[in-house]
Amino acid sequence: MKIIVIAVIALAVILSGFFIAAGPEPHIVIPGEVLWKVGFFPITSTLMAAWLAMLVLILGTFLMTRSMKLIPSGAQNFIESIIDFLYGQVEEIAGEKNARRFFPVVGTFFLFILVANWVALTPIFKSIGITKDYGHEIFHEMQLKAEKGKPFDKDKHFLAWQMEDAGGIGVAQSGAKTFKFEIHAGEDPGDALDRYIIALAEFYTGFVPHADAAHGTGHADPADVAAAFAALEADPGAPKFIAADDHGHDAGAAHHAGVTSPALGTTFTALDFPGDKIALVYPFFRAAFSDLNNTLGLAIFAFLVIEFWGFQSLGFGYLGKFFINPLKNPILTFVGLLELLSEFIRIISFAFRLFGNIFAGGVLLLILTFLVPFLAPLGIYGLELFVGLIQAVVFAMLVLVFAVGAVEHHGDDEHHERHDGGHGDGHGAPAVHHEPGAVQAH
């Protein structure tokens, strides 16, 4: 009986999710969505998320430590215990001397990546943002090509949702209908317009054409275009195409480029949406490391700081592990060049490992919210908490291990083979001294 009750409750939760929490068809974009531009500098949703993670770290640390006490308690004790644990891990691997140098960078990497990954699981991510009106955007693309008198030079794919309001700030509606349209390379703007008229009539009025030209290629049937246009005109909430000479609808129509419909023989200069719009929500925040630009930025900084530590410790002797005299040992020369190559490959490894895991998790949550809303994503949220932690640990630990390898003295064997000044072990073998806690990383 208990199992039946649990099953009924779970089923009820799943069914209710389709009505109150079902997301629209996923629109997956790899780069961060550009929200604004400051001069030539784009402000993306992933950059906003990175700034938010920084703000959480700075404000959180300030609030927890604003009343510092010699004997910590409460929030201060929590922060100090985290820092103490992280420092202990760094010291265990790098040794006491190097830990003081490495910890500020390694600890910052860990905390920043962890907070950015976990903050991205909050409800404000991927749901609230500015809307982009694709209904007008599609027609505007046709206007630009018609004004130049050229066909489209490449395919253009459009996917958007039916929304009540496409201006300002919007929220993605539960289970919103999806509109899809494609403009083909080499297509004339007029032919694309005829297909667009049919596609809008199908979406808004339920019009059924004789041929599926709206989502195919080639010329649309003039009879279908005329019937689709009439269906749009008859429906008060459907989009309305405004002709060049119809100034009663749009006083500024004469100032816009016109697109002539081959089937209707009419030139249209504007498009009006009196009812629902076709738009997408561009979220204010998307997981910072679901954008390759951000992970690449971290990877480049990690590479530079590791090389800096290497030169700081060994001077130009740091290059000795990469450039070995081929007359002395050709094999080690080849190995040195491979190691030099691996230094740069680390940038790609760092960037794609973090990006791949975080981006894949975001896509999985998006798909499950669409397919099985409300219940299925809950388990994935728990998994993503773990993945966010693991990725922060892996990135920080790899930086630490590579840093330890960079500051090690290479060629120690030759140094210890000298008998004068060296101390043997009583059997003629040289003694090799290592700093306590140091890791051999080659």
C-alpha positions as CSV (number, residue, x, y, z in Angstrom):
1,M,0.0,0.0,0.0
2,K,2.9,2.3,0.9
3,I,4.5,1.8,-2.5
4,I,1.2,2.5,-4.3
5,V,0.8,5.8,-2.4
6,I,4.3,6.9,-3.3
7,A,3.8,5.9,-6.9
8,V,0.5,7.8,-7.1
9,I,2.2,10.9,-5.6
10,A,5.1,10.7,-8.0
11,L,2.8,10.3,-10.9
12,A,0.7,13.3,-9.8
13,V,3.9,15.4,-9.5
14,I,5.0,14.5,-13.0
15,L,1.6,15.2,-14.5
16,S,1.3,18.6,-12.7
17,G,4.8,19.5,-13.9
18,F,3.5,19.4,-17.5
19,F,1.0,22.1,-16.7
20,I,3.0,24.4,-14.3
21,A,6.7,23.8,-15.0
22,A,7.0,22.5,-18.6
23,G,9.7,24.5,-20.4
24,P,9.4,25.5,-24.1
25,E,11.3,23.6,-26.7
26,P,15.0,24.1,-25.8
27,H,17.0,26.7,-27.8
28,I,20.6,25.7,-27.3
29,V,23.3,28.3,-28.0
30,I,26.9,27.6,-27.4
31,P,28.3,31.2,-27.1
32,G,27.0,33.4,-24.4
33,E,24.1,35.4,-25.5
34,V,25.0,39.1,-26.1
35,L,22.7,41.3,-23.9
36,W,24.3,44.7,-24.5
37,K,27.4,46.2,-26.0
38,V,29.6,48.9,-24.5
39,G,31.4,50.2,-27.5
40,F,32.9,47.2,-29.1
41,F,32.8,45.2,-25.9
42,P,29.9,42.7,-25.6
43,I,28.2,42.0,-22.3
44,T,27.1,38.4,-22.4
45,S,24.9,36.4,-20.0
46,T,27.9,34.2,-19.1
47,L,30.0,37.3,-18.3
48,M,27.2,38.6,-16.1
49,A,27.2,35.2,-14.3
50,A,30.9,35.4,-13.7
51,W,30.5,38.9,-12.2
52,L,27.6,37.6,-10.0
53,A,29.9,34.8,-8.7
54,M,32.5,37.4,-7.9
55,L,29.9,39.5,-6.1
56,V,28.7,36.5,-4.1
57,L,32.3,35.7,-3.0
58,I,33.3,39.3,-2.1
59,L,30.1,40.2,-0.3
60,G,29.8,36.8,1.4
61,T,33.3,36.9,2.7
62,F,32.9,40.5,3.9
63,L,29.7,39.8,5.7
64,M,31.1,36.7,7.4
65,T,34.3,38.3,8.5
66,R,33.3,42.0,9.2
67,S,33.5,41.3,13.0
68,M,36.8,39.5,13.2
69,K,37.5,37.8,16.6
70,L,40.7,36.2,17.9
71,I,38.6,33.1,18.8
72,P,36.4,32.6,15.7
73,S,32.8,31.5,15.9
74,G,29.8,31.2,13.6
75,A,30.3,32.5,10.1
76,Q,33.9,33.5,10.7
77,N,34.7,30.0,11.9
78,F,33.1,28.6,8.8
79,I,35.2,30.7,6.4
80,E,38.4,30.1,8.4
81,S,37.8,26.3,8.4
82,I,37.4,26.3,4.6
83,I,40.6,28.4,4.1
84,D,42.5,26.3,6.6
85,F,41.4,23.0,4.9
86,L,42.3,24.3,1.4
87,Y,45.7,25.6,2.6
88,G,46.4,22.3,4.3
89,Q,45.8,20.4,1.0
90,V,48.1,22.8,-0.9
91,E,50.8,22.5,1.7
92,E,50.6,18.8,1.7
93,I,51.3,18.7,-2.1
94,A,53.6,21.7,-2.6
95,G,55.4,21.9,0.7
96,E,55.4,24.8,3.2
97,K,57.6,27.2,1.1
98,N,55.7,26.8,-2.2
99,A,52.3,26.7,-0.5
100,R,52.6,30.4,0.5
101,R,53.2,31.3,-3.2
102,F,50.6,29.0,-4.8
103,F,47.7,29.1,-2.4
104,P,46.3,32.6,-3.3
105,V,46.0,31.6,-6.9
106,V,45.0,28.0,-6.4
107,G,42.5,28.8,-3.7
108,T,41.0,31.6,-5.8
109,F,40.6,29.2,-8.8
110,F,38.8,26.7,-6.6
111,L,36.4,29.1,-4.8
112,F,35.6,31.1,-8.0
113,I,34.8,28.0,-10.1
114,L,32.8,26.3,-7.3
115,V,30.7,29.4,-6.5
116,A,30.1,30.1,-10.3
117,N,29.0,26.5,-10.8
118,W,26.7,26.3,-7.8
119,V,25.2,29.8,-8.3
120,A,24.2,28.7,-11.9
121,L,21.8,26.2,-10.4
122,T,19.6,28.8,-8.9
123,P,16.2,29.6,-10.5
124,I,17.2,33.0,-11.8
125,F,19.5,31.4,-14.3
126,K,18.3,30.6,-17.9
127,S,14.7,31.8,-17.3
128,I,14.6,35.5,-16.7
129,G,16.1,38.0,-19.2
130,I,15.5,40.3,-22.1
131,T,13.4,39.2,-25.1
132,K,14.5,39.3,-28.7
133,D,11.7,39.8,-31.2
134,Y,12.3,37.2,-33.9
135,G,9.0,37.8,-35.7
136,H,10.3,41.3,-36.8
137,E,13.9,40.1,-37.1
138,I,13.0,37.6,-39.9
139,F,11.2,40.2,-41.9
140,H,14.0,42.7,-41.3
141,E,16.5,40.2,-42.8
142,M,14.4,40.1,-45.9
143,Q,14.2,43.9,-46.0
144,L,18.0,44.2,-45.9
145,K,18.5,41.7,-48.8
146,A,15.7,43.3,-50.8
147,E,17.3,46.7,-50.4
148,K,20.6,45.4,-51.7
149,G,18.9,43.5,-54.5
150,K,20.8,40.3,-53.6
151,P,19.7,36.8,-52.7
152,F,20.6,35.4,-49.4
153,D,24.2,34.2,-49.3
154,K,23.8,31.6,-46.5
155,D,21.2,29.6,-44.7
156,K,19.6,31.3,-41.7
157,H,17.8,29.3,-39.1
158,F,15.2,30.8,-36.7
159,L,13.6,29.3,-33.7
160,A,11.5,31.2,-31.2
161,W,8.5,30.9,-28.8
162,Q,5.1,32.3,-28.8
163,M,5.0,35.0,-26.1
164,E,2.5,37.5,-24.9
165,D,5.1,40.3,-24.8
166,A,8.3,40.5,-26.7
167,G,9.6,43.9,-25.4
168,G,11.7,44.7,-22.4
169,I,12.0,41.9,-19.8
170,G,10.2,38.6,-20.2
171,V,9.8,35.2,-18.6
172,A,9.8,32.0,-20.6
173,Q,6.2,30.7,-20.5
174,S,5.5,27.1,-19.5
175,G,5.0,24.9,-22.6
176,A,5.2,27.8,-25.1
177,K,4.6,26.9,-28.8
178,T,7.7,26.9,-30.9
179,F,8.0,28.7,-34.3
180,K,10.6,27.5,-36.7
181,F,11.6,29.1,-40.0
182,E,14.6,28.7,-42.4
183,I,15.8,31.0,-45.1
184,H,17.9,29.1,-47.7
185,A,21.2,30.2,-49.3
186,G,20.6,31.6,-52.8
187,E,16.9,32.3,-52.1
188,D,15.3,35.6,-53.3
189,P,13.9,37.8,-50.5
190,G,10.5,37.8,-52.3
191,D,10.3,34.0,-52.3
192,A,11.3,33.9,-48.7
193,L,8.6,36.4,-47.9
194,D,5.9,34.2,-49.6
195,R,7.0,31.2,-47.5
196,Y,7.0,33.4,-44.4
197,I,3.4,34.4,-45.0
198,I,2.4,30.8,-45.2
199,A,4.4,29.8,-42.1
200,L,2.8,32.6,-40.0
201,A,-0.7,31.6,-41.2
202,E,0.0,28.0,-40.2
203,F,1.3,29.0,-36.8
204,Y,-1.3,31.6,-35.9
205,T,-4.5,30.6,-37.7
206,G,-4.2,26.8,-38.3
207,F,-4.1,27.4,-42.0
208,V,-3.2,24.3,-44.0
209,P,-1.6,24.9,-47.4
210,H,-1.8,22.5,-50.3
211,A,2.0,22.2,-50.5
212,D,4.6,22.3,-47.7
213,A,6.5,25.2,-49.2
214,A,6.8,27.2,-46.0
215,H,9.3,24.8,-44.5
216,G,10.8,23.5,-47.8
217,T,12.6,25.1,-50.8
218,G,11.6,26.6,-54.0
219,H,8.6,28.9,-54.9
220,A,5.4,28.8,-52.9
221,D,2.1,28.2,-54.7
222,P,0.5,31.6,-55.4
223,A,-2.9,30.2,-54.4
224,D,-1.5,29.1,-51.0
225,V,0.2,32.5,-50.4
226,A,-3.1,34.3,-51.2
227,A,-5.1,32.1,-48.9
228,A,-2.6,32.4,-46.1
229,F,-2.5,36.2,-46.4
230,A,-6.3,36.2,-46.3
231,A,-6.3,34.0,-43.1
232,L,-3.9,36.4,-41.4
233,E,-6.0,39.4,-42.3
234,A,-9.2,37.7,-41.0
235,D,-7.7,36.9,-37.6
236,P,-7.5,40.0,-35.3
237,G,-4.7,38.5,-33.2
238,A,-2.6,37.3,-36.2
239,P,0.4,39.3,-37.7
240,K,-0.4,41.9,-40.3
241,F,1.8,42.7,-43.3
242,I,1.7,46.4,-44.1
243,A,1.8,47.4,-47.8
244,A,4.0,50.3,-49.0
245,D,1.0,52.5,-49.8
246,D,-0.9,51.6,-46.7
247,H,0.1,54.6,-44.6
248,G,-3.0,54.3,-42.4
249,H,-1.4,51.4,-40.6
250,D,2.2,52.7,-40.3
251,A,3.0,56.3,-40.9
252,G,6.7,55.5,-41.1
253,A,6.3,52.7,-43.6
254,A,7.6,54.8,-46.5
255,H,10.9,55.1,-44.8
256,H,11.5,51.3,-44.7
257,A,12.8,49.1,-47.5
258,G,10.1,47.2,-49.2
259,V,9.9,43.4,-50.0
260,T,7.8,42.5,-52.9
261,S,5.8,39.2,-52.8
262,P,6.0,37.5,-56.2
263,A,2.7,35.7,-55.5
264,L,0.7,38.7,-54.4
265,G,2.4,41.3,-56.5
266,T,2.4,43.6,-53.4
267,T,5.4,45.4,-51.8
268,F,5.4,45.2,-48.0
269,T,7.4,47.6,-45.8
270,A,6.4,46.5,-42.3
271,L,5.0,43.7,-40.2
272,D,2.8,44.2,-37.1
273,F,2.0,41.8,-34.3
274,P,-1.2,42.9,-32.6
275,G,-1.4,39.7,-30.5
276,D,1.2,37.2,-29.3
277,K,4.8,37.8,-30.5
278,I,7.5,35.4,-31.7
279,A,10.5,35.9,-29.5
280,L,13.2,34.3,-27.3
281,V,14.2,35.1,-23.8
282,Y,17.9,35.9,-23.7
283,P,18.7,35.2,-20.0
284,F,20.5,37.7,-17.9
285,F,22.5,34.9,-16.4
286,R,23.8,31.6,-17.8
287,A,26.4,29.3,-16.2
288,A,29.7,31.2,-16.5
289,F,31.7,28.2,-17.6
290,S,29.2,27.0,-20.2
291,D,30.9,29.6,-22.4
292,L,34.3,28.6,-23.9
293,N,35.5,32.2,-23.7
294,N,35.4,32.2,-19.9
295,T,37.1,28.8,-19.5
296,L,39.7,29.8,-22.0
297,G,40.4,32.9,-20.1
298,L,41.0,30.9,-16.9
299,A,43.2,28.4,-18.8
300,I,45.4,31.2,-20.3
301,F,45.8,32.8,-16.9
302,A,46.7,29.4,-15.3
303,F,49.3,28.8,-18.1
304,L,50.8,32.2,-17.6
305,V,51.1,32.0,-13.8
306,I,52.6,28.6,-14.0
307,E,55.3,29.8,-16.4
308,F,55.9,32.8,-14.2
309,W,56.5,30.6,-11.2
310,G,58.9,28.5,-13.2
311,F,61.0,31.5,-14.3
312,Q,60.8,33.0,-10.9
313,S,62.3,29.9,-9.3
314,L,64.8,28.8,-11.9
315,G,65.4,31.8,-14.1
316,F,66.2,31.0,-17.7
317,G,67.3,27.6,-16.5
318,Y,63.6,26.8,-16.5
319,L,63.9,26.4,-20.3
320,G,66.5,23.7,-19.8
321,K,63.8,21.0,-19.5
322,F,62.5,21.9,-22.9
323,F,65.7,22.6,-25.0
324,I,68.3,19.9,-24.5
325,N,71.4,19.6,-26.6
326,P,70.7,17.0,-29.3
327,L,74.4,16.0,-29.5
328,K,74.2,15.1,-25.8
329,N,71.0,13.1,-25.9
330,P,68.8,13.1,-29.0
331,I,66.0,11.1,-27.2
332,L,65.8,13.6,-24.3
333,T,65.8,16.5,-26.9
334,F,62.7,15.0,-28.5
335,V,61.1,14.4,-25.1
336,G,61.8,18.1,-24.2
337,L,60.1,19.3,-27.3
338,L,57.1,17.1,-26.5
339,E,57.0,18.6,-23.0
340,L,57.1,22.1,-24.5
341,L,54.2,21.2,-26.7
342,S,52.3,19.8,-23.7
343,E,52.7,23.1,-21.9
344,F,50.5,24.8,-24.5
345,I,48.2,21.8,-24.9
346,R,47.3,22.3,-21.2
347,I,45.5,25.5,-22.2
348,I,43.1,23.5,-24.5
349,S,42.8,20.7,-21.8
350,F,42.0,23.2,-19.1
351,A,39.4,25.1,-21.1
352,F,37.5,22.2,-22.8
353,R,37.4,20.0,-19.7
354,L,35.6,22.6,-17.6
355,F,33.5,23.9,-20.5
356,G,32.4,20.5,-21.6
357,N,31.2,19.3,-18.2
358,I,29.3,22.5,-17.3
359,F,27.8,23.0,-20.7
360,A,26.6,19.4,-20.9
361,G,25.0,19.7,-17.5
362,G,23.1,22.8,-18.5
363,V,21.8,21.2,-21.7
364,L,20.7,18.1,-19.8
365,L,18.7,20.2,-17.3
366,L,17.2,22.1,-20.2
367,I,16.2,18.9,-22.1
368,L,14.7,17.2,-19.0
369,T,12.7,20.3,-18.1
370,F,11.1,20.1,-21.5
371,L,10.6,16.3,-21.6
372,V,9.8,15.4,-17.9
373,P,9.3,18.7,-16.0
374,F,9.5,19.3,-12.3
375,L,10.5,15.8,-11.1
376,A,13.3,14.5,-13.3
377,P,15.4,17.7,-13.1
378,L,15.6,17.4,-9.3
379,G,17.9,14.4,-9.4
380,I,20.1,16.1,-12.0
381,Y,20.4,19.2,-9.8
382,G,22.0,17.0,-7.1
383,L,24.3,15.5,-9.7
384,E,25.3,19.0,-10.9
385,L,26.1,20.1,-7.4
386,F,28.6,17.2,-7.3
387,V,30.0,17.9,-10.8
388,G,30.4,21.6,-9.9
389,L,32.5,20.6,-6.9
390,I,34.6,18.0,-8.8
391,Q,35.4,20.4,-11.6
392,A,36.6,23.1,-9.2
393,V,38.8,20.5,-7.4
394,V,40.2,19.1,-10.7
395,F,41.0,22.5,-12.1
396,A,42.7,23.8,-8.9
397,M,44.6,20.6,-8.3
398,L,45.9,20.4,-11.8
399,V,47.2,24.0,-11.6
400,L,48.9,23.1,-8.3
401,V,50.5,20.0,-9.6
402,F,51.8,21.7,-12.8
403,A,53.1,24.6,-10.7
404,V,55.0,22.2,-8.5
405,G,56.5,20.6,-11.6
406,A,57.5,24.0,-13.0
407,V,59.5,25.1,-9.9
408,E,61.4,21.8,-9.4
409,H,65.1,21.8,-10.2
410,H,65.8,19.6,-13.2
411,G,69.0,17.8,-13.6
412,D,69.3,17.0,-9.9
413,D,70.9,13.6,-10.7
414,E,73.9,15.3,-12.3
415,H,74.2,17.6,-9.3
416,H,74.2,14.9,-6.7
417,E,76.7,12.7,-8.7
418,R,79.5,15.1,-7.8
419,H,81.5,13.6,-4.9
420,D,82.9,16.8,-3.5
421,G,80.4,18.3,-1.3
422,G,78.0,15.4,-1.7
423,H,77.1,12.9,1.0
424,G,76.7,9.3,0.2
425,D,74.6,6.7,1.9
426,G,77.6,4.6,2.9
427,H,77.6,2.5,-0.3
428,G,79.0,5.0,-2.7
429,A,75.5,6.1,-3.8
430,P,74.7,9.8,-3.8
431,A,72.1,11.1,-1.3
432,V,69.1,12.8,-2.9
433,H,67.3,15.3,-0.7
434,H,63.7,16.4,-1.2
435,E,61.7,19.0,0.4
436,P,59.1,17.5,2.8
437,G,55.8,17.2,1.1
438,A,57.1,17.9,-2.4
439,V,55.5,16.0,-5.3
440,Q,57.5,14.8,-8.3
441,A,55.5,15.8,-11.3
442,H,57.0,15.4,-14.7
